[in-house]
Amino acid sequence: MKQRILAGVGIAAMMALLAGCDEIKFNGSLNVLEQMTFTQSRGPADGARVVEWDLSRAGGAAVLNPGQFPTKIILGQSGQNKELTMEVSNANPATVIKMKFDKNINLGENFTLTAAQLGQNFDLTGTLATKVEKSPEQTGWEYCTTQVPQTVCRSAKSADASVEKAAADIARFDGSIPSAREIPTASNPQFVKGPGQFNGPVPYTPTCSTVWVTRPGNMYVRFYYETTTRDINARFVQGEKTLANYLGQASETQKINTYQGMCN
């Protein structure tokens, strides 16, 4: 059974969200009661009819007729503005409406965005209830990677042989190279064997160096799942008249580790 650890934290959640670049994605239903007209500033994009609420480029209009439509809403921030994007499935493709307002406007558990703030002829008002639940702690194993040192040894003789062969090949086509032995000793000798693998006497002293390599592994963990659920109830109002209302919910679950063992 899940244990509730936090409820009714809409103010803190919304302020934290809209102060950064995270997004909250709602699924719900928009009930349009009366014909609504939105200021249109941009044409189609990505196959959708886009209505962007941007006063600096206003021009034209878009209309939503009465009806009840499945609608997705995304709350977030775009550049210097906070943004609410609505994807209304009233046609195919869906109508996308972007509402932008000043980044300094904070939305709380009870919020109102005025017509002046939106640049439209109606207000957007509503509530946002947030609750956070966590599951009982669990244990298990997780994939991980770790970096370990590895010694690599190279034989100077193998490098000399490679250099002489390369010089001899060049000499066949270029008479300016009289002898392969005039080429300097290679600075990066050829790999022979790893550490501890020399089974007999080595006639040439190997050159060894240490490199770091990534290896896969598993680690023991203790963890729980945290689920954040947000319910939004919003209305588009004009004076005392409600033009439309929206009910939606967003839910997100993340795994949180409370202990991580060694990766091996």
C-alpha positions, -999 to 999 in steps of 0.1 A, spaced: 0 0 0 13 34 -9 20 59 19 10 95 14 38 118 25 26 152 11 -7 167 -1 -21 200 -11 13 215 -21 1 232 -53 17 266 -45 52 252 -39 50 228 -68 38 254 -93 64 280 -82 92 254 -84 80 243 -118 76 277 -134 109 290 -121 128 264 -141 126 245 -174 106 214 -162 72 206 -177 40 192 -164 18 173 -189 -19 170 -182 -44 148 -200 -81 159 -197 -111 173 -213 -120 209 -225 -157 217 -224 -164 247 -246 -197 263 -237 -197 293 -260 -177 301 -291 -143 313 -282 -120 335 -303 -82 335 -297 -57 360 -310 -38 343 -337 -1 352 -344 14 322 -363 4 298 -390 6 260 -391 35 242 -377 43 204 -377 9 196 -392 -11 213 -365 -31 245 -366 -12 267 -342 -26 297 -323 2 314 -303 -8 340 -278 20 365 -285 10 401 -284 41 413 -302 30 394 -334 -8 394 -331 -28 392 -362 -59 373 -373 -81 351 -351 -89 314 -344 -121 300 -332 -132 271 -309 -168 261 -313 -189 246 -285 -183 210 -277 -163 187 -254 -129 177 -266 -100 156 -253 -72 181 -246 -36 179 -235 -21 208 -215 16 214 -209 28 238 -183 63 251 -184 87 279 -193 99 290 -227 128 316 -228 117 347 -209 80 336 -208 60 311 -189 39 290 -212 7 270 -212 2 249 -243 -32 233 -251 -36 206 -278 -74 205 -285 -86 174 -304 -115 192 -321 -103 183 -355 -76 163 -373 -49 175 -369 -55 189 -334 -56 226 -327 -26 238 -307 -30 270 -286 0 285 -268 -6 309 -240 24 330 -230 26 354 -200 53 372 -181 78 350 -163 74 370 -131 38 360 -127 36 331 -102 8 306 -103 -3 291 -70 -28 265 -58 -55 290 -66 -46 311 -97 -60 338 -120 -44 350 -152 -63 382 -163 -73 391 -198 -47 419 -198 -19 394 -188 -29 370 -215 -37 397 -241 -72 382 -247 -108 391 -239 -112 366 -211 -95 355 -179 -81 321 -170 -88 310 -134 -87 278 -115 -71 255 -89 -42 231 -89 -40 204 -63 -8 184 -59 -1 153 -38 30 131 -35 30 95 -25 58 70 -19 58 32 -19 74 10 8 112 7 5 124 -22 -17 158 -38 -25 174 -52 -56 203 -50 -80 210 -23 -107 233 -22 -137 263 1 -132 297 9 -147 330 15 -130 364 27 -142 395 6 -133 432 11 -140 448 -13 -165 485 -16 -173 494 -19 -209 529 -30 -220 545 -26 -254 576 -42 -269 602 -19 -284 613 -46 -308 578 -50 -323 577 -12 -328 611 -12 -345 600 -39 -369 569 -20 -378 589 12 -384 614 -6 -406 587 -23 -427 569 11 -432 601 27 -443 609 -1 -467 575 2 -483 580 40 -488 615 34 -502 601 14 -530 583 45 -543 606 73 -531 643 71 -537 649 99 -513 648 74 -484 681 54 -486 675 32 -456 647 22 -433 670 26 -403 672 63 -408 636 67 -395 635 76 -358 623 51 -332 585 50 -328 572 70 -298 541 48 -295 554 11 -295 531 -17 -306 511 -36 -279 525 -71 -271 508 -84 -239 491 -72 -208 506 -73 -173 516 -107 -158 513 -124 -192 550 -126 -202 556 -164 -201 593 -163 -209 623 -141 -211 617 -109 -231 647 -99 -252 636 -62 -252 625 -42 -222 588 -35 -225 574 0 -221 543 0 -197 517 26 -190 484 27 -170 451 35 -187 415 37 -173 389 14 -188 351 12 -182 337 -21 -170 300 -31 -165 288 -44 -132 260 -46 -107 253 -29 -74 230 -36 -45 204 -8 -39 175 1 -16 149 23 -32 112 34 -33 89 49 -60 76 84 -56 45 93 -75 34 130 -80 -2 136 -90 -16 170 -100 -53 178 -107 -62 210 -125 -96 226 -127 -96 257 -148 -122 281 -163 -121 306 -191 -143 334 -179 -156 367 -194 -172 389 -167 -197 366 -149 -199 342 -179 -179 309 -182 -169 303 -218 -152 270 -212 -138 248 -184 -110 222 -183 -104 192 -160 -71 173 -162 -46 153 -144 -8 148 -146 10 119 -129 47 111 -128 66 83 -110 103 82 -104 126 57 -87 146 71 -57 175 52 -43 181 55 -6 213 33 -6 238 23 -33 265 -4 -27 298 -9 -46 297 -15 -83 313 -48 -90 
